[in-house]
Amino acid sequence: MAVHKLILDDSFDEVLYTLIALHCRLEDYRLAYLLNKYLGITLSRKATDLDYNNGQVSYSIYEWEDEKQLITWSLVSNICKTEELQQTNNTSLFDNQEKITKTFQLLPEYKTVNYFLKIDSEFSFSKEKYILDSILKIPQIATAYSVDSSQLKSKDNLIFN
C-alpha cells in the first residue's frame, strides 16, 4: 500500500489585517466614541468580553462590521487588572488579608499599549497612513502606530471569533 503525504502551505494560514496600537488614558467607551467620530465608523460594545485563563482575565471589545466594504473593525483593550485577596502567614490576633493587583496583557510584547485597533483587511500604505493621521488628530490619544503582525509571538490572541 502506498503512503500519500500531503504538504500544506502556510500561506492560507495568514489572515490579512491591519493592527494599530493606541496609547491613551481614556476609558474604552470614550475611546470608541472618539474613534467613531473621527473615523466615521460605528464601533459598539460586544455582548461578551474576550475571556482568557478560564474566565479569570477579560478584555473589553468593541466591534463594527462594514457591510459595504466587508471589513470588520475591532477595538480591544490590551490591559486587564484583577484583584486577589492573599492571606498573610502572620500569627497574630487578627487575620490580615492583602489585596494584590495583577496586570495581564492581551499582547505581552506590547506592555505599554492601552488599546489595539484591528482592521480585518490589509490596506494600502496611503489608506493606512490616512487612518493613522485621523487617529492622531484626537487630542486625548498620546500616540498611535502600526504594528507588524508577522513579528508577534502571541498573534493567536487576536482571533476574536
C-alpha positions as CSV (number, residue, x, y, z in Angstrom):
1,M,0.0,0.0,0.0
2,A,1.4,3.4,-1.0
3,V,1.7,6.2,1.6
4,H,0.5,9.5,0.4
5,K,1.9,12.6,2.1
6,L,0.2,15.9,1.8
7,I,2.2,19.1,2.3
8,L,0.1,22.1,3.0
9,D,1.5,25.6,2.5
10,D,1.1,28.0,5.4
11,S,0.1,30.8,3.0
12,F,-3.6,30.4,3.7
13,D,-2.9,30.4,7.4
14,E,-2.1,34.1,7.4
15,V,-5.1,36.3,7.8
16,L,-4.7,39.8,6.4
17,Y,-5.4,42.5,8.9
18,T,-4.0,45.9,9.9
19,L,-3.1,46.4,13.6
20,I,-2.8,49.8,15.2
21,A,-1.5,50.3,18.7
22,L,-3.1,53.2,20.7
23,H,-1.6,54.9,23.8
24,C,-4.1,56.9,25.8
25,R,-5.6,57.1,29.3
26,L,-9.2,57.1,28.2
27,E,-11.9,54.7,29.2
28,D,-12.8,52.2,26.5
29,Y,-16.3,53.6,25.8
30,R,-14.9,57.1,25.5
31,L,-12.2,56.0,23.1
32,A,-14.7,54.1,21.0
33,Y,-16.9,57.2,20.8
34,L,-13.9,59.4,19.6
35,L,-12.8,56.8,17.0
36,N,-16.4,56.7,15.7
37,K,-16.4,60.5,15.5
38,Y,-13.0,60.9,13.8
39,L,-13.0,57.8,11.5
40,G,-16.7,57.8,10.6
41,I,-17.2,54.3,11.9
42,T,-19.8,52.8,14.3
43,L,-18.0,50.7,16.9
44,S,-20.3,49.2,19.6
45,R,-19.6,47.1,22.6
46,K,-19.9,43.4,22.1
47,A,-22.3,41.5,24.5
48,T,-19.4,39.4,25.9
49,D,-15.8,40.4,26.6
50,L,-12.8,38.3,25.5
51,D,-12.1,35.8,28.2
52,Y,-8.8,34.1,28.8
53,N,-7.4,31.9,31.6
54,N,-10.8,30.2,32.1
55,G,-12.6,33.5,32.7
56,Q,-10.1,35.0,35.1
57,V,-8.9,37.6,32.6
58,S,-11.2,39.5,30.3
59,Y,-10.7,42.3,27.8
60,S,-13.3,44.7,26.6
61,I,-14.0,44.6,22.9
62,Y,-15.9,46.9,20.5
63,E,-16.7,45.9,17.0
64,W,-18.2,47.2,13.8
65,E,-18.8,45.2,10.6
66,D,-18.7,47.4,7.5
67,E,-21.0,45.5,5.2
68,K,-20.4,47.7,2.2
69,Q,-16.6,47.1,2.1
70,L,-16.7,43.7,4.0
71,I,-14.3,44.9,6.7
72,T,-14.5,44.2,10.4
73,W,-13.1,46.8,12.8
74,S,-12.3,45.7,16.4
75,L,-11.1,47.9,19.3
76,V,-9.8,45.7,22.1
77,S,-8.2,46.7,25.4
78,N,-4.7,45.4,26.0
79,I,-4.6,45.7,29.8
80,C,-6.7,43.8,32.3
81,K,-6.2,44.3,36.0
82,T,-7.5,41.9,38.6
83,E,-7.5,42.0,42.4
84,E,-7.0,39.0,44.6
85,L,-7.1,38.6,48.4
86,Q,-4.0,37.0,49.8
87,Q,-3.8,35.6,53.2
88,T,-0.7,36.5,55.2
89,N,1.0,34.0,57.4
90,N,1.3,36.2,60.5
91,T,0.3,34.6,63.7
92,S,-1.5,37.5,65.2
93,L,-4.8,38.2,66.8
94,F,-6.3,39.5,63.6
95,D,-6.3,37.9,60.2
96,N,-4.6,40.0,57.7
97,Q,-5.6,39.9,54.1
98,E,-3.8,41.9,51.5
99,K,-5.2,43.0,48.1
100,I,-2.9,42.2,45.3
101,T,-3.4,43.7,41.9
102,K,-2.2,41.6,39.0
103,T,-1.9,43.0,35.5
104,F,-2.3,41.0,32.3
105,Q,-1.7,42.0,28.7
106,L,-3.5,40.7,25.6
107,L,-0.2,41.0,23.7
108,P,2.6,40.8,26.3
109,E,5.1,42.1,23.7
110,Y,3.4,45.5,23.9
111,K,3.1,46.0,27.7
112,T,2.7,49.8,27.4
113,V,-0.1,49.8,24.8
114,N,-3.5,50.5,26.1
115,Y,-5.7,49.5,23.2
116,F,-5.4,47.9,19.8
117,L,-7.5,48.7,16.7
118,K,-7.6,45.6,14.5
119,I,-9.0,46.1,11.0
120,D,-9.6,42.8,9.2
121,S,-8.3,44.0,5.8
122,E,-4.9,44.9,4.6
123,F,-4.9,48.5,3.4
124,S,-2.6,50.2,1.0
125,F,0.1,52.3,2.7
126,S,-1.7,55.5,1.9
127,K,-5.0,54.3,3.3
128,E,-3.3,53.1,6.5
129,K,-1.5,56.4,6.8
130,Y,-4.8,58.3,6.4
131,I,-6.3,56.2,9.2
132,L,-3.3,56.8,11.5
133,D,-3.4,60.6,10.8
134,S,-7.1,60.7,11.6
135,I,-6.5,58.9,14.9
136,L,-3.6,61.2,15.8
137,K,-5.9,64.2,15.4
138,I,-7.7,63.0,18.5
139,P,-6.2,65.2,21.3
140,Q,-6.7,62.6,24.0
141,I,-4.5,60.0,22.2
142,A,-0.8,60.3,23.1
143,T,0.4,58.3,20.1
144,A,-0.7,55.6,17.7
145,Y,1.4,53.5,15.3
146,S,1.1,50.4,13.1
147,V,2.2,47.1,14.4
148,D,3.8,44.5,12.2
149,S,1.7,41.4,12.9
150,S,4.2,39.0,11.4
151,Q,6.6,39.8,14.3
152,L,4.1,39.0,17.1
153,K,4.6,35.9,19.2
154,S,1.1,35.9,20.7
155,K,-0.9,36.6,17.5
156,D,-3.3,33.9,18.4
157,N,-4.8,36.2,21.0
158,L,-6.0,38.4,18.1
159,I,-8.5,35.8,17.0
160,F,-11.8,37.1,18.3
161,N,-14.4,34.9,16.8
